[in-house]
Amino acid sequence: MLHVFKFGGASVKDAPAVRNVSTILRSFIDKKDKLVIVVSAMGKTTNHLEDVFKAAKSKQEDKVKQILKQIEDYHYQIADELFDGEREKIVYKILQKYIFQLEATLNDDEPNWDKHYDQVICFGELMSTAIVSEYLKMEHDDKCLWVDARRFVQTNERWREGQVDWEWSEQLIRAELLPMLEQRFVLTQGFIGGTIGGKTTTLGREGSDFTAAVFAYCLKADGVTIWKDVSGILNADPKRIKNTLLFKQINYSDAAEMTYYGATVIHPKTIRPLAAKGITLYVRSFINAEIEGTKIGDFETLPSIPSIIVKGNQSMFIFKAKDLAAINERNQLAYIHSELNRHNIKTNLLQVSATSFSVCTDTDARKLEMLEKSLTSDFELSVVDNLELITIKNYDAETLNNFTGLGNATISQRSEEVYQVVVKK
């Protein structure tokens, strides 16, 4: 059997968590299953790298040094707890190399913000996998082989949203990784890819799930397992909604819709490549690994219940045409969509009237500022921040009644199966 496993930041956040990953893997290694293990940056490292990147861009040298020291100390502490002797020296040298490279990359005079971002943000995954791979080598008779995902997940140069070259990636992965898997299990990085010119790209925030799907697709894996800090996929966030229920199984289509609307358990791009080759996706708990969790595949969704998805960090752009006559002279909606696409801004909800357009998007101050500049000559613009988008899929009367009367609603839409409302947080 060939499995692809993905372990996110929470599952490798400290030394006990890394040991737990090794424990989970042991039964699969003992059965001599072929394994590809995709690992994210540890804990909140990606957030810290974003902070240090912004600080470097704004020339805040003291802040850059402070955050770099935090990142360095955090990884050294985990290494201290996992290793000693010669192996600890090896891990320290690798981490030290990455810290030096990170500093040099931050000082690069790269004018393209998104391109520079990708070259910086990748160090979280590189440092994480350096530690985890060395620990797994130590615990499993040197059978773990570290590989650089940027060599195999080939993308175009759409920075921060790299689009995979499926044919070329599949050729590389099958030609080079399949022979390796006969002797060892492979560990690699999530979230990052590479261009033909050797530059780093990223696959979208929280994109490690998608990385696992890419390797599974290319290797024709028997299954993909995403290890989370929850027991599987629930019909709502238990921190927000009481009496949540666990889905035992979900159809590919339903899962894709849930991720589109903002469900964060799985990255939105994950489902499509798995569905294309009929590969089952499992969502299981690394805290309670004995629980079966949720499986996603070509079968009925059970139980058949409403899903409540809350997507935070939303902004509403309201466009009003300055020239009412122009509304009939050109397709204003198509024009707005083209500008949204040009600035790589996803539309989460759209409402149209005769003279205005309301667009709900993820909050990104820099992108929204650029969009505003590009459209200000044709439209009067207003922006409402600090919003949440609530989506109820397969709603029933009882569930709908709990949301239709919200006093802080900005706009709402309702179809036969989906109800959406934007509310002030």
DRENVOMI-347032 format. One record per residue (C-alpha): x, y, z; residue in one letter; chain. Coordinates in Angstrom, 3 decimals. Each point is the difference from the previous one (the first is absolute). Layout:
N
       c1       c2       c3 rest kette
        X        Y        Z    A     A
...
This chain:
425
       c1       c2       c3 rest kette
    0.000    0.000    0.000    M     A
    1.189    3.510   -0.797    L     A
   -1.200    2.722    2.367    H     A
    0.558    3.751    0.078    V     A
   -0.185    1.530    3.474    F     A
   -0.174    3.695    0.793    K     A
    0.926    1.381    3.422    F     A
   -0.806    3.671    0.594    G     A
    1.654    2.567    2.239    G     A
   -1.899   -1.000    3.149    A     A
    1.080   -3.633   -0.359    S     A
    3.720    0.947    0.056    V     A
   -0.161    3.083    2.252    K     A
    2.401   -1.340    2.663    D     A
    2.157   -2.996    0.903    A     A
   -2.827   -2.157    1.461    P     A
   -2.022    0.636   -3.175    A     A
    2.880   -1.153   -2.218    V     A
    0.341   -3.155    2.110    R     A
   -3.730   -0.593   -0.441    N     A
    0.368    0.174   -3.793    V     A
    2.629   -2.722    0.210    S     A
   -2.337   -2.143    2.100    T     A
   -2.851    0.391   -2.502    I     A
    2.278   -1.001   -2.867    L     A
    1.431   -3.074    1.670    R     A
   -2.875   -2.388   -0.766    S     A
    0.046    0.989   -3.684    F     A
    3.780   -0.361   -0.210    I     A
   -0.156   -3.387    1.704    D     A
   -2.528   -1.158   -2.634    K     A
    2.524    1.104   -2.636    K     A
   -2.470    2.419   -1.588    D     A
    1.484    2.556   -2.371    K     A
   -0.293    3.440    1.575    L     A
    0.338    3.581   -1.171    V     A
   -0.187    2.365    2.974    I     A
   -0.788    3.677   -0.577    V     A
    0.836    2.312    2.906    V     A
   -0.912    3.661    0.585    S     A
    1.932    2.698    1.849    A     A
    0.036   -0.505    3.764    M     A
   -2.669    1.709    2.101    G     A
   -0.491    3.640   -1.008    K     A
    3.315    0.340   -1.852    T     A
   -1.643    1.074   -3.273    T     A
   -1.716    2.876    1.825    N     A
    3.344    1.055    1.480    H     A
    1.641   -0.155   -3.431    L     A
   -2.740    2.216   -1.389    E     A
    0.661    2.460    2.835    D     A
    3.743    0.053   -0.588    V     A
   -0.556    0.393   -3.750    F     A
   -2.222    3.046    0.533    K     A
    2.482    1.429    2.498    A     A
    2.845   -0.416   -2.497    A     A
   -2.040    1.644   -2.753    K     A
   -0.683    2.995    2.257    S     A
    3.681    0.186    1.089    K     A
   -0.701   -0.744    3.676    Q     A
    3.416   -1.498    0.694    E     A
   -0.420   -0.458    3.757    D     A
   -3.303   -1.794   -0.488    K     A
    1.557   -2.236   -2.653    V     A
    2.768   -1.039    2.399    K     A
   -2.497   -0.612    2.799    Q     A
   -2.267   -2.269   -2.060    I     A
    2.918   -1.867   -1.568    L     A
    1.316   -0.731    3.498    K     A
   -3.433   -1.342    1.015    Q     A
   -0.145   -2.283   -3.057    I     A
    3.553   -1.217    0.591    E     A
   -0.468   -0.638    3.732    D     A
   -3.301   -1.810   -0.561    Y     A
    1.510   -2.534   -2.412    H     A
    3.186   -0.433    2.045    Y     A
   -2.063   -0.753    3.107    Q     A
   -1.910   -2.767   -1.777    I     A
    3.273   -1.414   -1.338    A     A
    1.517    0.112    3.507    D     A
   -2.834   -2.138    1.357    E     A
    0.121   -2.558   -2.829    L     A
    3.726   -0.532   -0.594    F     A
    3.363   -0.264    1.658    D     A
    3.534   -0.793   -1.045    G     A
    1.027   -0.090   -3.641    E     A
   -3.549    0.092   -1.371    R     A
   -0.740    3.212    1.907    E     A
    3.074    1.596   -1.591    K     A
   -1.250   -1.027   -3.456    I     A
   -3.446    1.517    0.605    V     A
    1.526    3.202    1.419    Y     A
    2.165    0.441   -3.101    K     A
   -2.995   -0.443   -2.290    I     A
   -2.112    2.472    2.001    L     A
    2.863    2.485    0.127    Q     A
    0.368   -0.214   -3.783    K     A
   -3.699    0.739   -0.490    Y     A
    0.081    2.944    2.437    I     A
    2.942    1.534   -1.920    F     A
   -1.814   -0.549   -3.303    Q     A
   -3.181    1.522    1.426    L     A
    1.865    3.145    1.106    E     A
    1.620    0.331   -3.415    A     A
   -3.355   -0.471   -1.755    T     A
   -1.643    2.666    2.178    L     A
    2.751    2.422   -1.082    N     A
   -0.544   -0.712   -3.708    D     A
   -0.965    3.072   -1.984    D     A
   -2.930   -1.764   -1.715    E     A
   -2.610    2.531   -1.214    P     A
   -2.752   -2.564   -0.600    N     A
   -1.719   -0.308    3.411    W     A
   -1.672   -3.373   -0.629    D     A
    3.090   -1.559   -1.561    K     A
    2.136    1.141    2.934    H     A
   -2.640   -1.305    2.433    Y     A
    0.249   -3.510   -1.458    D     A
    3.803   -0.052    0.272    Q     A
   -0.260    0.893    3.718    V     A
   -3.014   -1.947    1.176    I     A
    1.328   -3.403   -1.107    C     A
    2.535   -0.168    2.842    F     A
   -2.646   -1.111    2.482    G     A
   -0.534   -3.259   -1.876    E     A
    3.724   -0.470   -0.640    L     A
    0.925    0.328    3.688    M     A
   -2.926   -2.123    1.141    S     A
    0.775   -2.900   -2.326    T     A
    3.701    0.172    0.879    A     A
   -0.874   -0.712    3.629    I     A
   -2.761   -2.551   -0.604    V     A
    1.935   -1.979   -2.622    S     A
    3.060   -0.318    2.239    E     A
   -2.165   -1.180    2.878    Y     A
   -1.757   -2.587   -2.186    L     A
    3.376   -1.219   -1.269    K     A
    1.106   -0.479    3.580    M     A
   -3.182   -1.830    1.008    E     A
   -0.496   -2.148   -3.109    H     A
    3.406   -1.428   -0.957    D     A
    0.947    2.816   -2.380    D     A
   -2.897   -0.859   -2.322    K     A
   -1.229    3.587   -0.340    C     A
    1.130    1.864   -3.124    L     A
   -0.305    3.811   -0.070    W     A
   -0.833    1.474   -3.419    V     A
   -0.548    3.573   -1.136    D     A
   -3.595    0.513   -1.185    A     A
    1.141    2.886   -2.205    R     A
    1.769   -2.543   -2.195    R     A
   -3.152   -2.035   -0.595    F     A
   -3.015    2.327    0.276    V     A
    0.646    2.083   -3.083    Q     A
   -2.081    3.157   -0.462    T     A
   -0.249    3.118   -2.103    N     A
    1.095    3.407    1.311    E     A
   -3.308    1.030    1.502    R     A
    1.529    0.979    3.322    W     A
   -1.950   -0.945    3.166    R     A
   -2.458   -2.025   -2.123    E     A
    2.266   -2.213   -2.062    G     A
   -1.861   -2.061   -2.595    Q     A
    1.299   -3.557   -0.274    V     A
    1.434   -1.334   -3.242    D     A
   -1.667   -3.378    0.446    W     A
    1.639   -1.824   -2.908    E     A
    3.557    1.046    0.841    W     A
   -0.476   -0.505    3.759    S     A
   -1.414   -3.493   -0.574    E     A
    2.937   -0.970   -2.204    Q     A
    2.513    1.155    2.608    L     A
   -1.790   -1.560    2.972    I     A
   -0.604   -3.371   -1.631    R     A
    3.487   -0.250   -1.505    A     A
    1.919    0.962    3.145    E     A
   -2.177   -0.663    3.046    L     A
   -1.482   -3.393   -0.873    L     A
    3.427   -1.724    0.016    P     A
    0.867    1.732    3.304    M     A
   -3.203   -1.287    1.607    L     A
    1.070   -3.591   -0.578    E     A
    2.655    0.425    2.691    Q     A
   -1.026    2.953    2.191    R     A
   -2.889    2.262    0.868    F     A
    0.187    3.569   -1.267    V     A
   -0.476    3.209    1.988    L     A
   -0.527    3.336   -1.730    T     A
   -1.423    3.480    0.450    Q     A
   -3.547    1.186   -0.433    G     A
   -1.073    3.368   -1.402    F     A
    3.033    0.624   -2.229    I     A
    0.862   -0.713   -3.618    G     A
    2.594    1.111   -2.507    G     A
    0.272    1.534   -3.449    T     A
    2.045   -1.286   -2.903    I     A
    2.397    2.883    0.764    G     A
    0.591   -1.244    3.538    G     A
   -2.057    2.599    1.873    K     A
   -2.273   -0.926    2.891    T     A
   -3.762    0.348   -0.330    T     A
   -2.753   -0.609    2.524    T     A
   -3.320   -1.710   -0.673    L     A
   -2.274    2.287    2.033    G     A
   -0.161    0.459    3.766    R     A
   -0.512   -3.291    1.860    E     A
    0.848   -1.795   -3.258    G     A
    1.664   -3.098    1.492    S     A
   -3.200   -2.033   -0.466    D     A
    0.207    0.773   -3.705    F     A
    3.653   -1.096   -0.074    T     A
   -1.063   -3.373    1.372    A     A
   -2.638   -0.250   -2.730    A     A
    2.592    0.844   -2.683    V     A
    2.322   -2.821    1.115    F     A
   -2.926   -2.423    0.345    A     A
   -1.273    0.839   -3.502    Y     A
    3.425   -0.390   -1.584    C     A
    0.770   -3.251    1.840    L     A
   -3.533   -1.449   -0.372    K     A
   -0.064   -0.512    3.761    A     A
   -2.467   -2.284    1.772    D     A
   -1.015    2.797    2.358    G     A
    0.827    3.352    1.568    V     A
   -0.303    0.675    3.727    T     A
   -0.052    3.505    1.446    I     A
    0.822   -0.140    3.716    W     A
   -1.772    2.790    1.908    K     A
   -0.689    1.016    3.598    D     A
   -3.674   -0.900   -0.500    V     A
   -1.663   -3.412   -0.239    S     A
   -1.024    0.522   -3.630    G     A
   -2.262    2.381   -1.894    I     A
   -2.816    1.416    2.104    L     A
   -3.127    1.704   -1.321    N     A
    0.997    3.228    1.793    A     A
    2.765    1.543    2.076    D     A
   -0.487   -1.363    3.543    P     A
    1.427    3.242    1.393    K     A
   -2.892    1.888   -1.605    R     A
   -2.891   -2.480   -0.215    I     A
   -1.313   -2.384    2.663    K     A
   -0.796   -3.671   -0.651    N     A
    2.135   -0.472   -3.105    T     A
   -0.007   -3.348   -1.819    L     A
    2.790   -1.926   -1.708    L     A
   -0.325   -0.956   -3.657    F     A
    0.958   -3.657   -0.389    K     A
    0.397    0.415   -3.751    Q     A
   -0.374    2.821   -2.523    I     A
   -0.396   -0.012   -3.756    N     A
    2.761    1.720   -2.021    Y     A
   -2.471    2.603   -1.287    S     A
   -1.355    0.874    3.450    D     A
    3.517    0.272    1.410    A     A
    1.069    2.286   -2.865    A     A
   -2.993    2.258    0.646    E     A
    0.743    0.171    3.716    M     A
    3.600    1.060   -0.615    T     A
   -1.132    2.532   -2.616    Y     A
   -2.292    1.631    2.545    Y     A
    2.800    0.242    2.537    G     A
    0.231   -3.247    1.980    A     A
    3.575    0.044    1.284    T     A
    0.498   -3.691    0.780    V     A
    1.115   -0.631   -3.605    I     A
    1.682    2.353   -2.471    H     A
   -2.388    0.879   -2.896    P     A
    2.284   -1.383   -2.730    K     A
    0.406   -3.411    1.634    T     A
   -3.094   -1.850   -1.224    I     A
    0.201    0.371   -3.779    R     A
    3.212   -1.982   -0.725    P     A
   -1.070   -2.771    2.377    L     A
   -3.449   -0.266   -1.590    A     A
    1.617   -0.150   -3.458    A     A
    1.706   -3.286    0.938    K     A
   -2.509   -1.321    2.534    G     A
    2.393    0.321    2.953    I     A
   -1.674   -0.045    3.416    T     A
    0.818    2.829    2.413    L     A
   -0.045   -0.691    3.744    Y     A
   -0.156    2.699    2.680    V     A
    1.175   -1.396    3.338    R     A
    1.133    1.221    3.401    S     A
    3.671   -0.072    0.944    F     A
   -1.147    0.370    3.619    I     A
   -2.234   -3.110   -0.132    N     A
    1.513   -1.963   -2.870    A     A
   -2.142   -3.061    0.677    E     A
   -3.182    1.885   -1.035    I     A
   -0.973   -0.663   -3.625    E     A
   -0.958    3.617   -0.723    G     A
   -1.564    1.040   -3.320    T     A
    0.576   -1.453   -3.456    K     A
   -0.619    1.893   -3.231    I     A
   -0.577   -1.778   -3.275    G     A
   -2.471   -1.114   -2.620    D     A
   -2.825   -0.927    2.371    F     A
   -3.010    1.460    1.786    E     A
    0.467    2.698    2.643    T     A
   -0.946   -1.352    3.446    L     A
   -1.691    1.172    2.078    P     A
   -2.110    2.261   -2.231    S     A
   -0.085    3.139    2.159    I     A
    0.485    3.773   -0.444    P     A
    3.555    1.364   -0.021    S     A
    0.663    3.388    1.583    I     A
    3.187    1.658   -1.230    I     A
    1.290    3.266    1.449    V     A
    2.682    1.808   -2.001    K     A
    1.575    2.870    1.908    G     A
    2.310    2.847   -1.032    N     A
   -2.342    1.285   -2.711    Q     A
   -0.381    3.401   -1.681    S     A
   -2.879    1.341   -2.076    M     A
    0.778    2.169   -3.040    F     A
   -2.987    2.011   -1.219    I     A
    0.370    1.416   -3.526    F     A
   -2.403    2.674   -1.266    K     A
    0.288    1.070   -3.631    A     A
    0.857    3.696   -0.428    K     A
   -1.445    0.131   -3.498    D     A
   -3.406   -1.696   -0.121    L     A
   -0.020    0.098   -3.799    A     A
    3.145   -2.140   -0.093    A     A
   -1.845   -2.888    1.632    I     A
   -1.651   -0.817   -3.328    N     A
    3.038    0.761   -2.113    E     A
    2.250   -2.676    1.428    R     A
   -0.237   -2.966    2.321    N     A
    0.978    1.629    3.266    Q     A
   -0.175   -3.278    1.919    L     A
    2.437   -1.666   -2.405    A     A
    2.304    2.989    0.405    Y     A
   -0.048   -0.301    3.804    I     A
    0.598   -3.760   -0.221    H     A
    3.001    0.524   -2.272    S     A
    1.516    2.454    2.485    E     A
   -0.648   -2.355    2.908    L     A
    1.742   -2.772   -1.933    N     A
    2.904    2.268   -0.960    R     A
    0.649    0.724    3.674    H     A
   -0.520   -3.669    0.957    N     A
   -3.040    0.767    2.186    I     A
   -2.566   -2.760    0.475    K     A
   -3.704    0.890    0.063    T     A
   -1.713   -1.763    2.890    N     A
   -3.419    1.568   -0.565    L     A
   -1.374    2.430   -2.587    L     A
   -3.176    2.053   -0.035    Q     A
   -1.069    2.149   -2.960    V     A
   -2.554    2.778   -0.387    S     A
   -0.744    2.336   -2.922    A     A
    2.662    2.525    1.055    T     A
    2.286   -1.719    2.502    S     A
    2.009   -3.157    0.675    F     A
    0.847   -1.416    3.436    S     A
    2.916   -2.422    0.201    V     A
    0.994   -1.929    3.131    C     A
    3.672   -1.052    0.004    T     A
    2.716   -1.112    2.398    D     A
    1.545    2.995    1.733    T     A
    3.401    0.866   -1.461    D     A
    0.725    3.696    0.482    A     A
    2.736    0.180   -2.644    R     A
   -1.990   -1.756   -2.729    K     A
   -3.169    1.939    0.776    L     A
    1.921    3.272   -0.160    E     A
    1.301   -0.878   -3.464    M     A
   -3.500   -0.990   -1.136    L     A
   -1.403    3.275    1.264    E     A
    2.594    1.974   -1.953    K     A
   -0.742   -1.881   -3.216    S     A
   -3.781    0.582    0.167    L     A
   -0.305    3.413    1.620    T     A
   -0.382    1.857   -3.324    S     A
   -3.152   -1.950   -0.926    D     A
   -1.637   -0.665    3.361    F     A
   -0.710    1.526    3.338    E     A
    1.398   -2.495    2.477    L     A
   -0.718   -0.730    3.619    S     A
    1.467   -2.758    2.134    V     A
   -1.391   -1.747    3.081    V     A
    2.519   -2.041    2.010    D     A
   -0.162   -2.337    3.000    N     A
   -2.647   -2.277   -1.513    L     A
   -0.797   -3.704    0.025    E     A
   -1.628   -2.091   -2.723    L     A
   -2.337   -2.700    1.316    I     A
   -1.022   -2.748   -2.415    T     A
   -2.617   -2.668    0.769    I     A
    0.111   -2.894   -2.469    K     A
   -2.981   -2.373   -0.204    N     A
   -1.909    2.164    2.456    Y     A
   -3.249   -0.985    1.661    D     A
   -2.693    2.231    1.512    A     A
    1.346   -0.234    3.539    E     A
    3.573    0.861   -0.943    T     A
   -1.096    2.811   -2.294    L     A
   -2.129    1.604    2.693    N     A
    3.078    0.414    2.169    N     A
    1.700    2.185   -2.613    F     A
   -2.599    1.889   -2.036    T     A
   -0.772    2.396    2.843    G     A
    3.551    1.174    0.643    L     A
   -0.117    3.706    0.777    G     A
    3.589    0.650   -1.102    N     A
   -0.439   -1.448   -3.511    A     A
    1.439    2.047   -2.876    T     A
   -1.311   -2.006   -2.962    I     A
   -1.430   -3.498   -0.458    S     A
   -0.737   -2.412   -2.836    Q     A
   -2.047   -3.169   -0.153    R     A
   -0.247   -2.817   -2.530    S     A
   -1.712   -3.372    0.151    E     A
    2.830   -1.614    1.994    E     A
    2.252    2.836    1.236    V     A
   -0.640    3.017    2.214    Y     A
    2.735    2.629    0.423    Q     A
    0.104    3.101    2.153    V     A
    2.734    2.571    0.597    V     A
   -0.006    1.299    3.564    V     A
    1.951    2.535    1.995    K     A
    2.318   -1.844    2.361    K     A
